[in-house]
Amino acid sequence: MSQRSEQAPAVSGRPVVRMRDVAAAAGVSVKTVSHVANGTGQVTDATGPVRV
């Protein structure tokens, strides 16, 4: 089994942002991020405003 790098490779000089990176920053699960990205499932606004 191969090991995953903690840092995603850069594409065109920009870092790759993975769903798990977004989930960690938002304090939600990867499944929740997937639901939002794909427009599936029921996701509430309970997490509050997004802070960057």
C-alpha positions, 0 to 999 in steps of 0.5 A: 500500500502506498503512502499519501503525501500530506501536501497535495501536488501543485498544478499549474503552479497552484496548490491542489485543494482536496475535499478533506482540506476544505472539510478540515477548514470548515469543521465538517466531514468530507461527506458534507463537502461532497454533498455540497459540491455535488448538490446532493443530500441535505445540508443545513446552514448550521455551521454558520458563515464561512471564514477565510 
